[in-house]
Amino acid sequence: MNIEINYFGMLAEVTGRNSEVLAFSATPVSDLKEFLFQKYPKLQTLDFRIAQNQELVSEDTLLNGQEIALLPPFAGG
Amino acid sequence: MEYKNVFIKGAIPSEFIANSIAKHQSKTNIGAHTIFLGQVRADEIDGKAVSAIEYTAYEEMANKKFHEIREATFEKFNLTCMHIYHSLGAVKTGEICLFVFVSSPRRKEVFNALEYVVEAIKAEVPVFGKELFEDASHQWKVNS
């Protein structure tokens, strides 16, 4: 299945893109993270959380084929 | 589901805040308002002063989170109404980037509710800030 991955703030800067579509199976979020660390080694040095369908998820949550976002530390207000 | 859009492009003008206050004069069951204004501070980092913060957000999730914070606040406190506005894009030092306005018949409710809302926004809403320096370099802001 195709999942859309969105990058924000410094993560968009490091990956050089705002979003991309990747083909992935229903694996845990940790697998996706591992894949992204291979693709963008600089991500390993950065602090971020992952949201799936606009909710924060943990490493063992399964990907379900929709919207993923990599979120750097929040700085609202 | 589409949530109410909390974002305003650029700084929040003081006229906008004044108008918002004026609009509440017809709501005569209100006895107390509190307002929080977030202002961009000229932090100095390694001898360089911040000149502006450029805000971006994961807008769909952010508006959803603002909505959830709103619901939770009404649940917890006896409020008549509540308004939240946050800037997107560049906001210069000294300008306003966050406007939270809560109203209730009683003062105790609004003091507590305001702090609750502002702390929840800082912790839960995916808004990102790029601190721009006078020499055109930048760094990413993190809420403490």
Backbone of each chain as ProteinMPNN parsed JSONL, in Angstrom:
{"seq_chain_A": "MNIEINYFGMLAEVTGRNSEVLAFSATPVSDLKEFLFQKYPKLQTLDFRIAQNQELVSEDTLLNGQEIALLPPFAGG", "coords_chain_A": {"N_chain_A": [[0.847, -1.209, 0.0], [0.303, 2.327, -0.489], [1.766, 4.907, 1.355], [1.489, 8.198, 2.557], [4.011, 10.361, 3.431], [4.708, 12.989, 5.525], [6.818, 15.769, 6.094], [7.972, 18.024, 8.559], [9.057, 21.32, 9.618], [12.362, 21.376, 10.823], [12.787, 18.836, 9.921], [11.861, 18.683, 7.343], [13.713, 20.263, 6.208], [16.058, 18.754, 6.513], [15.468, 16.384, 5.094], [14.976, 17.436, 2.683], [12.52, 17.697, 1.503], [8.893, 18.161, 1.507], [6.979, 16.224, 1.5], [6.388, 12.74, 0.654], [5.562, 9.775, -1.222], [5.446, 6.468, -0.208], [5.793, 2.957, -0.768], [4.551, 0.576, 1.369], [4.131, -2.151, 3.685], [1.78, -3.445, 6.143], [3.404, -2.871, 8.527], [5.112, -2.375, 11.714], [5.464, 0.972, 13.032], [8.085, 1.368, 13.81], [9.582, -0.008, 11.887], [9.263, 1.546, 9.616], [10.537, 3.809, 10.507], [13.147, 2.89, 10.756], [13.687, 2.399, 8.056], [13.561, 5.02, 7.091], [15.687, 6.134, 8.439], [17.802, 4.892, 7.16], [17.505, 5.967, 4.641], [17.642, 8.726, 5.092], [20.135, 9.548, 6.809], [20.721, 11.63, 8.584], [18.443, 12.071, 10.069], [18.591, 10.485, 12.281], [19.876, 11.872, 14.237], [18.116, 13.651, 15.176], [15.381, 14.947, 17.146], [12.19, 13.695, 17.113], [8.607, 13.079, 16.705], [6.07, 10.717, 15.697], [3.133, 10.928, 13.785], [0.118, 9.291, 12.94], [-2.496, 9.478, 10.737], [-3.087, 11.94, 11.892], [-2.795, 11.607, 14.653], [-0.643, 11.139, 17.42], [1.583, 8.384, 17.467], [2.914, 5.232, 18.759], [6.02, 3.361, 18.59], [5.347, 0.702, 18.087], [2.898, 0.692, 16.837], [0.837, -0.284, 14.099], [1.297, 0.373, 10.638], [-1.248, 1.816, 8.667], [-1.778, 2.588, 6.138], [-2.389, 5.295, 5.522], [-2.113, 8.657, 6.278], [1.014, 9.781, 7.281], [3.06, 11.584, 9.542], [6.065, 13.238, 10.277], [7.104, 14.765, 13.123], [8.824, 17.449, 14.406], [10.07, 18.903, 17.559], [7.484, 20.748, 19.231], [6.571, 24.196, 18.857], [4.681, 26.108, 19.349], [2.85, 29.164, 20.079]], "CA_chain_A": [[0.0, 0.0, 0.0], [1.047, 3.585, -0.512], [1.518, 5.821, 2.46], [2.017, 9.539, 2.339], [4.807, 10.787, 4.583], [4.898, 14.446, 5.537], [7.922, 16.231, 6.945], [7.756, 19.4, 9.005], [10.119, 22.07, 10.274], [13.745, 21.012, 10.511], [12.828, 17.534, 9.246], [11.698, 18.984, 5.916], [15.0, 20.828, 5.807], [17.038, 17.666, 6.468], [15.124, 15.424, 4.032], [14.899, 18.18, 1.427], [11.176, 17.601, 0.902], [7.767, 18.317, 2.43], [6.258, 14.951, 1.577], [6.672, 11.743, -0.373], [4.706, 8.59, -1.112], [6.259, 5.248, -0.159], [5.031, 1.706, -0.719], [4.881, -0.095, 2.618], [3.096, -3.075, 4.146], [1.26, -3.102, 7.48], [4.452, -3.162, 9.508], [5.117, -1.377, 12.791], [6.062, 2.287, 12.788], [9.538, 1.272, 13.995], [10.181, -0.43, 10.606], [9.291, 2.735, 8.749], [11.565, 4.678, 11.062], [14.423, 2.274, 10.371], [13.824, 2.66, 6.618], [13.849, 6.454, 6.889], [17.046, 6.376, 8.951], [18.708, 4.474, 6.077], [17.364, 6.908, 3.526], [18.082, 10.06, 5.545], [20.895, 9.271, 8.037], [20.697, 12.783, 9.499], [17.255, 11.985, 10.937], [18.954, 9.77, 13.519], [20.408, 12.803, 15.24], [17.09, 14.643, 15.5], [14.286, 14.581, 18.02], [10.879, 13.855, 16.458], [7.552, 12.108, 16.996], [5.361, 10.325, 14.482], [1.668, 10.915, 13.846], [-0.578, 8.562, 11.883], [-3.848, 10.033, 10.638], [-3.175, 13.116, 12.769], [-2.665, 11.29, 16.073], [0.686, 10.616, 17.732], [1.584, 6.929, 17.639], [4.148, 4.687, 19.323], [6.843, 2.585, 17.657], [4.768, -0.605, 17.73], [1.642, 0.861, 16.097], [0.951, -0.762, 12.72], [0.951, 1.328, 9.577], [-2.515, 1.397, 8.069], [-1.956, 3.03, 4.754], [-2.856, 6.637, 5.263], [-1.22, 9.802, 6.394], [2.041, 9.752, 8.322], [3.789, 12.855, 9.637], [7.209, 13.299, 11.196], [6.93, 16.061, 13.777], [9.888, 17.898, 15.317], [9.499, 19.488, 18.778], [6.484, 21.799, 18.994], [7.035, 25.537, 19.242], [3.542, 27.025, 19.249], [2.698, 30.207, 21.082]], "C_chain_A": [[0.877, 1.252, 0.0], [0.722, 4.42, 0.719], [2.179, 7.16, 2.165], [2.751, 9.964, 3.604], [5.065, 12.278, 4.479], [5.993, 14.827, 6.519], [7.703, 17.693, 7.306], [9.012, 19.997, 9.623], [11.499, 21.612, 9.845], [13.839, 19.667, 9.797], [12.642, 17.7, 7.737], [13.02, 19.523, 5.358], [16.019, 19.701, 5.574], [16.747, 16.677, 5.325], [15.043, 16.113, 2.666], [13.544, 18.086, 0.754], [10.096, 17.804, 1.972], [6.973, 17.026, 2.564], [6.732, 14.007, 0.492], [5.738, 10.56, -0.155], [5.612, 7.365, -1.175], [5.345, 4.04, -0.122], [5.489, 0.924, 0.502], [3.783, -1.077, 2.977], [2.704, -2.691, 5.576], [2.256, -3.49, 8.565], [4.4, -2.126, 10.619], [5.817, -0.087, 12.365], [7.595, 2.228, 12.901], [10.244, 0.832, 12.713], [10.309, 0.747, 9.647], [10.423, 3.656, 9.191], [12.959, 4.183, 10.643], [14.722, 2.561, 8.904], [14.224, 4.117, 6.37], [15.242, 6.819, 7.399], [18.091, 5.975, 7.911], [18.72, 5.515, 4.976], [17.901, 8.293, 3.877], [18.852, 9.913, 6.865], [20.849, 10.409, 9.067], [19.521, 12.753, 10.469], [17.59, 11.351, 12.283], [19.42, 10.701, 14.624], [19.332, 13.761, 15.738], [15.974, 14.065, 16.367], [12.974, 14.766, 17.25], [9.896, 12.799, 16.926], [6.805, 11.818, 15.698], [3.854, 10.343, 14.735], [1.147, 10.086, 12.675], [-2.017, 9.052, 11.896], [-4.089, 11.094, 11.715], [-3.25, 12.803, 14.259], [-1.26, 10.744, 16.3], [0.597, 9.114, 17.969], [2.91, 6.479, 18.248], [4.824, 3.817, 18.268], [6.17, 1.28, 17.214], [3.392, -0.504, 17.056], [1.843, 0.369, 14.655], [0.552, 0.333, 11.732], [-0.358, 0.862, 8.942], [-2.821, 2.095, 6.746], [-2.502, 4.41, 4.547], [-1.773, 7.674, 5.485], [-0.261, 9.685, 7.58], [2.716, 11.117, 8.357], [4.928, 12.711, 10.631], [7.248, 14.696, 11.785], [8.104, 16.391, 14.697], [9.255, 18.525, 16.559], [8.569, 20.672, 18.471], [6.99, 23.136, 19.525], [5.918, 26.567, 19.131], [3.542, 28.061, 20.353], [3.883, 31.12, 21.132]], "O_chain_A": [[2.03, 1.229, 0.431], [-0.441, 4.611, 1.073], [3.272, 7.232, 1.604], [2.195, 9.934, 4.702], [5.576, 12.765, 3.471], [6.085, 14.285, 7.621], [7.299, 18.498, 6.468], [9.902, 19.284, 10.084], [11.778, 21.475, 8.654], [14.841, 19.379, 9.143], [13.207, 16.94, 6.951], [13.385, 19.274, 4.209], [16.742, 19.696, 4.577], [17.67, 16.192, 4.671], [15.043, 15.453, 1.626], [13.425, 18.363, -0.44], [10.343, 17.645, 3.167], [6.37, 16.761, 3.604], [7.391, 14.415, -0.464], [5.197, 10.363, 0.933], [6.439, 7.238, -2.078], [4.266, 4.077, 0.469], [6.677, 0.64, 0.653], [2.625, -0.867, 2.618], [3.234, -1.733, 6.14], [1.972, -4.336, 9.412], [3.72, -1.109, 10.487], [6.648, -0.077, 11.457], [8.308, 2.936, 12.191], [11.378, 1.242, 12.464], [11.321, 0.917, 8.967], [11.162, 4.204, 8.373], [13.819, 4.963, 10.234], [15.844, 2.916, 8.543], [15.101, 4.408, 5.557], [15.896, 7.708, 6.853], [19.132, 6.62, 7.785], [19.768, 5.895, 4.451], [18.537, 8.948, 3.052], [18.28, 10.133, 7.933], [20.929, 10.169, 10.271], [19.585, 13.332, 11.554], [16.953, 11.643, 13.295], [19.363, 10.356, 15.804], [19.59, 14.587, 16.613], [15.672, 12.873, 16.324], [12.678, 15.867, 16.786], [10.283, 11.763, 17.468], [6.895, 12.574, 14.731], [3.368, 9.845, 15.751], [1.667, 10.167, 11.562], [-2.677, 9.043, 12.936], [-5.141, 11.136, 12.352], [-3.713, 13.63, 15.045], [-0.742, 9.983, 15.482], [-0.347, 8.63, 18.594], [3.892, 7.221, 18.258], [4.271, 3.571, 17.196], [6.397, 0.81, 16.099], [2.789, -1.53, 16.74], [2.903, 0.586, 14.067], [-0.385, 1.1, 11.957], [-0.556, -0.33, 8.707], [-3.97, 2.174, 6.31], [-3.044, 4.69, 3.478], [-0.669, 7.576, 4.949], [-0.68, 9.514, 8.724], [2.921, 11.736, 7.313], [4.76, 12.126, 11.701], [7.401, 15.684, 11.068], [8.346, 15.676, 15.67], [8.034, 18.669, 16.617], [8.833, 21.479, 17.579], [7.732, 23.198, 20.505], [6.164, 27.742, 18.858], [4.143, 27.874, 21.411], [3.908, 32.056, 21.931]]}, "seq_chain_B": "MEYKNVFIKGAIPSEFIANSIAKHQSKTNIGAHTIFLGQVRADEIDGKAVSAIEYTAYEEMANKKFHEIREATFEKFNLTCMHIYHSLGAVKTGEICLFVFVSSPRRKEVFNALEYVVEAIKAEVPVFGKELFEDASHQWKVNS", "coords_chain_B": {"N_chain_B": [[-13.532, 15.149, 9.002], [-14.008, 18.669, 9.086], [-12.28, 21.061, 10.874], [-12.555, 24.113, 12.763], [-10.659, 26.857, 11.552], [-7.825, 28.0, 13.102], [-5.726, 29.524, 12.469], [-3.953, 32.525, 11.515], [-2.709, 34.636, 9.008], [0.492, 35.853, 9.37], [1.389, 38.407, 11.848], [-0.746, 38.958, 14.751], [-2.919, 41.566, 14.695], [-3.215, 44.448, 16.881], [-5.619, 45.796, 16.651], [-7.354, 43.819, 15.856], [-7.523, 42.32, 18.163], [-8.637, 44.192, 19.904], [-11.121, 44.587, 18.63], [-12.199, 42.097, 19.0], [-12.58, 42.052, 21.748], [-14.474, 44.102, 21.981], [-16.674, 42.969, 20.706], [-17.78, 41.393, 22.636], [-19.385, 42.868, 24.285], [-22.112, 42.695, 24.086], [-22.72, 40.34, 25.274], [-23.987, 39.915, 28.087], [-24.031, 38.239, 30.262], [-21.523, 37.623, 30.92], [-18.902, 38.069, 33.27], [-16.224, 38.237, 33.591], [-13.17, 38.344, 31.818], [-10.228, 36.749, 30.559], [-7.11, 37.27, 28.957], [-4.581, 35.959, 26.933], [-1.564, 36.86, 25.485], [0.767, 35.899, 23.247], [4.019, 36.886, 22.62], [6.578, 37.621, 20.293], [9.827, 37.117, 21.223], [12.967, 38.823, 21.455], [15.229, 36.886, 21.56], [18.643, 36.272, 22.458], [21.143, 34.526, 20.91], [24.207, 33.028, 20.933], [25.37, 35.577, 20.609], [23.808, 36.638, 18.593], [20.814, 38.292, 17.681], [17.374, 37.327, 17.72], [15.236, 38.125, 15.054], [12.778, 37.622, 14.002], [10.109, 35.164, 14.057], [9.366, 32.435, 12.049], [6.467, 30.817, 11.499], [5.275, 27.527, 10.969], [2.945, 24.856, 10.377], [1.462, 21.639, 11.004], [-1.21, 21.713, 9.629], [-3.856, 20.518, 9.493], [-3.835, 18.606, 11.552], [-3.193, 20.304, 13.66], [-5.397, 22.082, 13.813], [-7.314, 20.24, 14.532], [-6.316, 19.46, 17.028], [-6.478, 21.918, 18.412], [-9.233, 22.104, 18.472], [-9.857, 19.899, 20.103], [-8.643, 20.687, 22.493], [-10.149, 22.894, 23.097], [-12.701, 21.692, 23.495], [-12.1, 20.098, 25.749], [-11.497, 22.066, 27.587], [-13.895, 23.472, 27.909], [-15.299, 21.461, 29.09], [-14.005, 21.193, 31.552], [-14.113, 23.715, 32.81], [-16.291, 26.423, 33.805], [-17.236, 28.111, 31.317], [-18.213, 30.889, 29.27], [-17.508, 31.667, 26.69], [-14.86, 31.188, 24.278], [-11.857, 31.918, 22.557], [-9.347, 31.26, 20.157], [-6.436, 32.193, 18.475], [-3.773, 31.736, 16.231], [-0.636, 32.61, 14.81], [0.626, 32.136, 11.448], [3.45, 31.863, 9.311], [5.785, 34.64, 8.975], [6.523, 36.4, 11.964], [7.404, 39.31, 13.491], [9.818, 40.298, 16.038], [8.394, 41.444, 19.052], [5.87, 41.507, 18.029], [2.544, 40.028, 18.056], [1.833, 36.577, 18.347], [0.157, 34.658, 19.332], [-3.136, 34.493, 20.488], [-5.281, 34.152, 23.038], [-8.457, 33.953, 24.413], [-10.618, 33.936, 27.002], [-13.841, 33.694, 28.531], [-16.183, 34.173, 31.187], [-18.903, 33.955, 33.595], [-17.677, 34.306, 36.071], [-14.593, 35.259, 37.797], [-12.635, 33.385, 38.807], [-12.799, 31.095, 37.263], [-11.882, 31.925, 34.727], [-9.208, 32.64, 35.135], [-7.994, 30.175, 35.764], [-8.738, 28.604, 33.561], [-7.493, 29.858, 31.408], [-4.718, 29.468, 31.791], [-4.642, 26.703, 31.619], [-5.431, 26.281, 28.923], [-3.377, 27.602, 27.448], [-1.062, 26.197, 28.221], [-1.722, 23.661, 27.252], [-1.832, 24.14, 24.503], [0.857, 24.741, 23.949], [2.019, 22.255, 24.484], [0.656, 20.309, 22.925], [-0.01, 20.991, 20.284], [0.871, 20.75, 16.892], [2.86, 22.946, 15.925], [5.443, 24.737, 14.396], [8.487, 26.558, 14.804], [10.644, 28.758, 13.226], [13.434, 30.409, 14.121], [14.511, 33.444, 13.086], [17.483, 35.152, 12.403], [19.193, 38.357, 12.492], [21.276, 38.296, 10.654], [20.37, 36.694, 8.64], [20.663, 33.978, 9.099], [19.363, 30.966, 10.683], [17.57, 29.177, 13.325], [15.873, 26.319, 14.805], [13.07, 26.648, 16.861], [12.286, 25.451, 20.156], [9.773, 24.541, 22.408], [9.976, 25.293, 25.873]], "CA_chain_B": [[-14.242, 16.314, 9.556], [-13.307, 19.956, 9.005], [-12.294, 21.814, 12.129], [-12.422, 25.563, 12.644], [-9.28, 27.273, 11.326], [-7.34, 28.874, 14.166], [-4.546, 30.261, 12.003], [-4.025, 33.841, 10.886], [-1.437, 34.856, 8.313], [1.302, 36.935, 9.941], [1.152, 38.814, 13.237], [-2.134, 39.263, 15.118], [-2.928, 43.017, 14.93], [-3.878, 44.862, 18.119], [-7.007, 46.166, 16.311], [-8.109, 42.568, 15.82], [-7.741, 41.956, 19.569], [-9.586, 45.192, 20.421], [-12.451, 44.286, 18.067], [-12.675, 40.875, 19.622], [-13.077, 42.446, 23.073], [-15.691, 44.904, 21.781], [-17.77, 42.083, 20.296], [-18.372, 40.707, 23.794], [-20.194, 43.786, 25.098], [-23.522, 42.286, 24.042], [-22.887, 39.115, 26.078], [-23.99, 40.529, 29.425], [-23.894, 37.252, 31.351], [-20.081, 37.512, 31.222], [-18.425, 38.982, 34.305], [-14.754, 38.255, 33.619], [-12.403, 37.826, 30.672], [-8.765, 36.818, 30.624], [-6.505, 37.225, 27.626], [-3.151, 35.674, 26.875], [-0.946, 37.263, 24.227], [2.147, 35.431, 23.078], [4.756, 37.899, 21.855], [7.874, 37.099, 19.837], [10.887, 37.694, 22.035], [14.257, 38.959, 20.758], [16.251, 36.085, 22.254], [19.983, 36.397, 21.905], [21.8, 33.219, 20.899], [25.585, 33.179, 20.439], [25.622, 36.959, 20.21], [22.924, 37.093, 17.516], [19.455, 38.482, 18.18], [16.267, 36.862, 16.883], [14.499, 39.264, 14.506], [11.403, 37.173, 13.721], [9.893, 33.714, 14.021], [8.498, 32.018, 10.953], [5.686, 29.67, 11.969], [4.594, 26.605, 10.069], [2.173, 23.915, 11.196], [0.743, 20.52, 10.374], [-2.442, 22.473, 9.874], [-5.049, 19.686, 9.752], [-3.718, 18.054, 12.914], [-3.189, 21.417, 14.614], [-6.777, 22.543, 14.006], [-7.984, 19.179, 15.275], [-5.853, 19.554, 18.428], [-7.093, 23.12, 18.984], [-10.629, 21.751, 18.725], [-9.899, 18.998, 21.267], [-8.291, 21.479, 23.677], [-11.35, 23.69, 23.323], [-13.724, 20.807, 24.088], [-11.656, 19.693, 27.091], [-11.536, 23.244, 28.459], [-15.31, 23.706, 28.24], [-15.66, 20.359, 29.974], [-13.365, 21.395, 32.854], [-14.376, 25.026, 33.415], [-17.574, 27.028, 33.465], [-16.926, 29.244, 30.446], [-19.252, 31.362, 28.356], [-16.936, 31.494, 25.362], [-13.411, 31.04, 24.206], [-11.333, 32.138, 21.202], [-7.91, 31.029, 20.016], [-5.862, 32.514, 17.161], [-2.316, 31.558, 16.179], [-0.039, 33.073, 13.552], [1.435, 31.324, 10.535], [4.326, 32.762, 8.551], [6.738, 35.412, 9.77], [6.057, 37.356, 12.972], [8.611, 39.994, 13.971], [9.933, 40.453, 17.487], [7.49, 42.475, 19.566], [4.514, 41.311, 17.511], [1.769, 38.983, 18.724], [1.701, 35.349, 17.551], [-0.895, 33.811, 19.91], [-4.172, 35.25, 21.186], [-6.263, 33.267, 23.67], [-9.427, 34.833, 25.052], [-11.67, 33.135, 27.638], [-14.837, 34.511, 29.222], [-17.053, 33.421, 32.095], [-19.564, 34.836, 34.564], [-16.849, 34.467, 37.284], [-13.161, 35.43, 37.526], [-11.768, 32.236, 39.108], [-12.839, 30.184, 36.118], [-11.078, 32.378, 33.581], [-7.775, 32.578, 35.471], [-7.548, 28.787, 35.65], [-8.945, 28.095, 32.201], [-6.511, 30.456, 30.495], [-3.442, 28.772, 31.953], [-4.834, 25.348, 31.087], [-5.46, 26.334, 27.453], [-2.07, 27.987, 26.897], [-0.126, 25.082, 28.426], [-2.114, 22.577, 26.338], [-1.415, 24.541, 23.145], [2.321, 24.591, 23.848], [2.422, 20.848, 24.549], [-0.052, 19.345, 22.078], [-0.337, 21.418, 18.921], [2.054, 20.701, 16.036], [3.259, 24.218, 15.304], [6.905, 24.773, 14.398], [8.951, 27.945, 14.697], [12.024, 28.969, 12.771], [13.906, 31.695, 14.621], [15.342, 34.095, 12.06], [18.402, 36.142, 12.96], [19.415, 39.542, 11.635], [22.225, 37.996, 9.568], [19.679, 35.773, 7.718], [20.776, 32.581, 9.511], [18.19, 30.591, 11.465], [17.573, 27.922, 14.096], [14.493, 25.897, 15.085], [12.656, 26.892, 18.239], [11.688, 24.33, 20.9], [9.1, 25.041, 23.616], [10.565, 24.773, 27.108]], "C_chain_B": [[-13.383, 17.565, 9.448], [-13.415, 20.689, 10.339], [-12.121, 23.29, 11.827], [-10.938, 25.922, 12.46], [-8.857, 28.336, 12.334], [-6.257, 29.837, 13.648], [-4.86, 31.566, 11.275], [-2.686, 34.046, 10.201], [-0.72, 36.067, 8.913], [0.917, 37.247, 11.373], [-0.331, 39.082, 13.481], [-2.186, 40.75, 15.485], [-3.661, 43.375, 16.221], [-5.328, 45.282, 17.861], [-7.907, 44.927, 16.331], [-8.488, 42.155, 17.249], [-8.781, 42.902, 20.191], [-11.001, 44.911, 19.925], [-13.059, 43.068, 18.725], [-13.239, 41.166, 21.015], [-14.421, 43.175, 22.926], [-16.9, 44.034, 21.458], [-18.46, 41.414, 21.481], [-19.264, 41.604, 24.648], [-21.665, 43.407, 25.125], [-23.779, 41.032, 24.888], [-22.838, 39.485, 27.558], [-24.038, 39.534, 30.582], [-22.423, 37.053, 31.734], [-19.711, 38.539, 32.288], [-16.913, 39.116, 34.321], [-14.176, 37.669, 32.344], [-10.948, 37.718, 31.104], [-8.246, 36.621, 29.206], [-5.043, 36.867, 27.774], [-2.658, 36.105, 25.504], [0.478, 36.745, 24.205], [2.858, 36.424, 22.175], [6.127, 37.332, 21.485], [9.003, 37.878, 20.516], [12.197, 37.745, 21.247], [15.338, 38.221, 21.542], [17.607, 36.319, 21.612], [20.678, 35.049, 22.026], [23.154, 33.362, 20.212], [25.839, 34.585, 19.884], [24.746, 37.49, 19.092], [21.495, 37.208, 18.042], [18.432, 37.941, 17.177], [15.526, 38.09, 16.355], [13.047, 38.908, 14.203], [11.328, 35.664, 13.901], [8.962, 33.419, 12.855], [7.793, 30.734, 11.37], [5.149, 28.844, 10.811], [3.842, 25.617, 10.962], [1.725, 22.736, 10.342], [-0.719, 20.924, 10.587], [-3.666, 21.619, 10.216], [-5.006, 19.141, 11.185], [-3.801, 19.17, 13.949], [-4.621, 21.902, 14.871], [-7.612, 21.512, 14.77], [-7.602, 19.257, 16.764], [-6.438, 20.796, 19.119], [-8.551, 22.827, 19.352], [-10.743, 20.88, 19.984], [-9.593, 19.754, 22.565], [-9.494, 22.326, 24.098], [-12.439, 22.875, 24.039], [-13.366, 20.459, 25.534], [-11.76, 20.865, 28.065], [-12.982, 23.562, 28.871], [-15.831, 22.659, 29.223], [-15.207, 20.636, 31.414], [-13.802, 22.668, 33.573], [-15.735, 25.56, 32.971], [-17.344, 28.294, 32.643], [-18.117, 29.624, 29.588], [-18.753, 31.24, 26.916], [-15.42, 31.545, 25.405], [-12.956, 31.199, 22.757], [-9.836, 31.907, 21.199], [-7.507, 31.414, 18.588], [-4.353, 32.347, 17.25], [-1.804, 32.002, 14.812], [0.6, 31.938, 12.758], [2.278, 32.304, 9.721], [5.157, 33.611, 9.504], [6.059, 36.397, 10.713], [7.31, 37.979, 13.579], [8.637, 40.076, 15.49], [9.054, 41.623, 17.928], [6.068, 42.329, 19.054], [3.862, 40.094, 18.179], [1.55, 37.78, 17.801], [0.62, 34.41, 18.097], [-1.844, 34.691, 20.719], [-5.193, 34.248, 21.714], [-7.159, 34.138, 24.54], [-10.522, 33.955, 25.671], [-12.568, 34.03, 28.5], [-15.782, 33.636, 30.031], [-17.84, 34.415, 32.953], [-18.62, 35.2, 35.724], [-15.35, 34.47, 37.01], [-12.311, 34.176, 37.742], [-11.678, 31.273, 37.931], [-11.887, 30.63, 35.011], [-9.575, 32.386, 33.874], [-7.262, 31.15, 35.233], [-7.64, 28.256, 34.219], [-7.857, 28.613, 31.256], [-5.171, 29.716, 30.571], [-3.52, 27.363, 31.359], [-4.737, 25.345, 29.561], [-4.062, 26.612, 26.892], [-1.066, 26.842, 27.055], [-0.442, 23.923, 27.47], [-1.686, 22.903, 24.908], [0.078, 24.294, 22.977], [2.732, 23.127, 23.751], [1.855, 19.982, 23.426], [-0.234, 19.72, 20.615], [0.915, 21.46, 18.036], [2.277, 21.987, 15.23], [4.778, 24.288, 15.448], [7.376, 26.195, 14.147], [10.401, 28.01, 14.284], [12.437, 30.351, 13.234], [14.874, 32.287, 13.604], [16.201, 35.156, 12.72], [18.635, 37.265, 11.96], [20.358, 39.257, 10.471], [21.681, 36.94, 8.596], [19.923, 34.294, 8.034], [19.527, 32.231, 10.332], [18.46, 29.386, 12.352], [16.112, 27.598, 14.44], [14.197, 26.017, 16.58], [12.044, 25.636, 18.855], [11.028, 24.91, 22.151], [9.721, 24.435, 24.872], [9.479, 24.62, 28.158]], "O_chain_B": [[-12.176, 17.524, 9.69], [-14.511, 20.904, 10.857], [-11.609, 23.669, 10.774], [-10.071, 25.36, 13.129], [-9.443, 29.416, 12.412], [-5.92, 30.824, 14.301], [-5.846, 31.699, 10.551], [-1.644, 33.677, 10.743], [-1.27, 37.168, 8.954], [0.221, 36.474, 12.032], [-1.078, 39.392, 12.554], [-1.573, 41.162, 16.47], [-4.61, 42.695, 16.611], [-6.177, 45.145, 18.742], [-9.058, 44.981, 16.763], [-9.604, 41.707, 17.51], [-9.683, 42.467, 20.908], [-11.963, 44.984, 20.69], [-14.263, 43.005, 18.975], [-14.254, 40.594, 21.412], [-15.375, 42.898, 23.654], [-18.016, 44.328, 21.885], [-19.583, 40.926, 21.358], [-19.838, 41.143, 25.635], [-22.385, 43.749, 26.064], [-24.929, 40.705, 25.181], [-21.793, 39.385, 28.202], [-24.08, 39.932, 31.746], [-22.113, 36.405, 32.734], [-20.127, 39.696, 32.239], [-16.373, 40.001, 34.984], [-14.631, 36.635, 31.853], [-10.484, 38.509, 31.925], [-8.84, 35.923, 28.384], [-4.345, 37.404, 28.635], [-3.255, 35.761, 24.484], [1.297, 37.113, 25.048], [2.366, 36.764, 21.099], [6.754, 36.64, 22.287], [9.114, 39.098, 20.402], [12.503, 36.838, 20.473], [16.241, 38.835, 22.112], [17.718, 36.533, 20.405], [20.788, 34.496, 23.121], [23.233, 33.767, 19.052], [26.447, 34.748, 18.826], [24.894, 38.638, 18.674], [21.02, 36.329, 18.762], [18.594, 38.074, 15.964], [15.218, 39.001, 17.124], [12.186, 39.786, 14.153], [12.348, 34.974, 13.899], [7.921, 34.053, 12.689], [8.428, 29.699, 11.57], [4.644, 29.372, 9.82], [4.085, 25.556, 12.168], [1.626, 22.834, 9.119], [-1.363, 20.542, 11.564], [-4.425, 21.957, 11.124], [-5.989, 19.204, 11.924], [-4.414, 18.996, 15.002], [-5.009, 22.108, 16.021], [-8.498, 21.865, 15.55], [-8.457, 19.135, 17.641], [-6.846, 20.726, 20.279], [-9.037, 23.247, 20.402], [-11.617, 21.1, 20.822], [-10.204, 19.496, 23.603], [-9.807, 22.453, 25.282], [-13.011, 23.309, 25.039], [-14.212, 20.516, 26.426], [-12.076, 20.671, 29.239], [-13.252, 23.88, 30.029], [-16.682, 22.939, 30.066], [-15.93, 20.35, 32.368], [-13.857, 22.701, 34.802], [-16.253, 25.199, 31.915], [-17.266, 29.397, 33.183], [-18.931, 28.775, 29.227], [-19.475, 30.772, 26.036], [-14.803, 31.89, 26.412], [-13.591, 30.679, 21.839], [-9.136, 32.31, 22.128], [-8.154, 31.014, 17.62], [-3.73, 32.764, 18.226], [-2.46, 31.793, 13.791], [1.046, 30.932, 13.31], [1.863, 33.436, 9.475], [5.221, 33.33, 10.701], [5.149, 37.129, 10.325], [8.17, 37.278, 14.112], [7.604, 39.941, 16.147], [8.986, 42.654, 17.259], [5.152, 42.958, 19.584], [4.535, 39.255, 18.778], [1.144, 37.925, 16.649], [0.209, 33.473, 17.412], [-1.417, 35.518, 21.524], [-5.88, 33.58, 20.942], [-6.671, 34.963, 25.312], [-11.271, 33.302, 24.945], [-12.105, 34.993, 29.113], [-16.134, 32.526, 29.632], [-17.48, 35.59, 33.026], [-18.745, 36.281, 36.299], [-14.879, 33.776, 36.109], [-11.382, 33.915, 36.977], [-10.62, 30.714, 37.645], [-11.174, 29.812, 34.429], [-8.763, 32.166, 32.975], [-6.234, 30.946, 34.589], [-6.747, 27.56, 33.736], [-7.366, 27.873, 30.404], [-4.572, 29.384, 29.548], [-2.596, 26.899, 30.692], [-4.047, 24.51, 28.978], [-3.616, 25.933, 25.967], [-0.308, 26.549, 26.131], [0.468, 23.284, 26.943], [-1.224, 22.02, 24.186], [0.511, 23.709, 21.985], [3.672, 22.787, 23.032], [2.499, 19.018, 23.013], [-0.572, 18.869, 19.793], [1.899, 22.117, 18.377], [1.935, 22.091, 14.051], [5.328, 23.94, 16.493], [6.763, 26.944, 13.387], [11.272, 27.402, 14.905], [11.867, 31.353, 12.801], [15.916, 31.707, 13.303], [15.707, 35.965, 13.505], [18.328, 37.154, 10.773], [20.261, 39.894, 9.422], [22.44, 36.36, 7.821], [19.435, 33.432, 7.303], [18.724, 33.112, 10.64], [19.44, 28.665, 12.164], [15.237, 28.462, 14.378], [14.959, 25.557, 17.43], [11.374, 24.859, 18.174], [11.651, 25.685, 22.876], [9.963, 23.23, 24.939], [9.76, 24.195, 29.279]]}, "name": "protein", "num_of_chains": 2, "seq": "MNIEINYFGMLAEVTGRNSEVLAFSATPVSDLKEFLFQKYPKLQTLDFRIAQNQELVSEDTLLNGQEIALLPPFAGGMEYKNVFIKGAIPSEFIANSIAKHQSKTNIGAHTIFLGQVRADEIDGKAVSAIEYTAYEEMANKKFHEIREATFEKFNLTCMHIYHSLGAVKTGEICLFVFVSSPRRKEVFNALEYVVEAIKAEVPVFGKELFEDASHQWKVNS"}
